[in-house]
Amino acid sequence: MPARVARLVIDALLPPLCLSCQTEVAEPGSLCPTCWSGMVFLGDPSCACCGLPFEFDPGDGVLCGECARRTPHYSRARAVFRYDDSSKALILRFKHGDRLEGVGAFARWMARAGGAMLAEADPLLVPVPLHRWRLLSRRYNQAALLAVAIGKLSGRAVEPGMLLRTRRTPSQGHLGHDARARNVAGAFKVDERLRPRLAGRRVVLVDDVMTSGATVDECARVLLKAGAAAVDVLTLGRVVREN
């Protein structure tokens, strides 16, 4: 059966649904016009380090106030869209709802958002890990799924087990930046069996959402200490707090 005919049969039996609201859409792995228009996609102008969007273009290399006060261990962080009421359902369905049909689309969006990171020489994609008990209850690590899919698209190496989470940290939803940093301090380590693969490599750290940046910053610190040359961060969403 030709692929086009097979696709028409499948769509007739199981019509593709919007990744966010589940209404019928024309193409699998896409958003309906309403959900698409509600997404706030991020790009320049932005902080040269954390990617925080600026309202106007201050010029190349400018840092936001937070990065100027406290330089992160990672070099750059970039995200696809703003994590807000419009995008929250999309990510929560993926993260907690066992809805994995969007991984391919998410990976394409992230590969575009992180194009500059992925284009540089030989980056190693490393996902932020889950604690083993959380992984057991959730059955998959959403960051690892994204990293593997981005690796396939970009032809870059992926090491899903490079980072280990050594303790289960409490939920950080109610914590401020400093409390989040204390919460994740010492919670990650590099798998010693894989450390040789890290030496002198530039790492692209992958996660679903960047909130305060405390988790990815602690992961970056651990990776640099273990021998990485530099660490960039690539996420699907990020929280953007109003100044």
Number of C-alpha atoms within 10 A of each C-alpha: 6 6 8 9 10 11 12 12 12 12 15 10 9 10 16 19 20 23 26 22 14 12 13 16 16 13 13 17 18 21 25 18 10 11 17 15 11 12 18 15 15 19 16 14 17 23 26 20 22 23 21 25 17 16 9 9 12 12 11 11 10 16 20 17 10 12 15 12 9 8 13 20 19 24 16 19 27 28 29 26 22 23 23 15 10 17 18 14 16 21 22 14 16 18 17 12 12 13 14 14 14 20 20 18 17 20 24 17 19 25 25 15 21 22 14 10 22 23 12 9 10 14 21 21 27 28 31 25 23 23 16 16 11 13 13 11 8 15 12 15 21 24 23 23 20 27 32 22 21 27 21 13 13 16 11 17 17 21 18 19 15 21 23 19 19 15 14 14 14 9 9 17 8 7 12 11 13 10 13 21 19 13 18 21 17 14 18 23 18 20 14 11 9 13 15 13 14 19 14 13 19 22 28 26 26 29 26 27 21 24 18 19 19 22 22 29 24 22 30 26 20 20 29 21 12 18 17 21 14 19 27 25 30 29 28 24 25 25 16 16 9 4 4
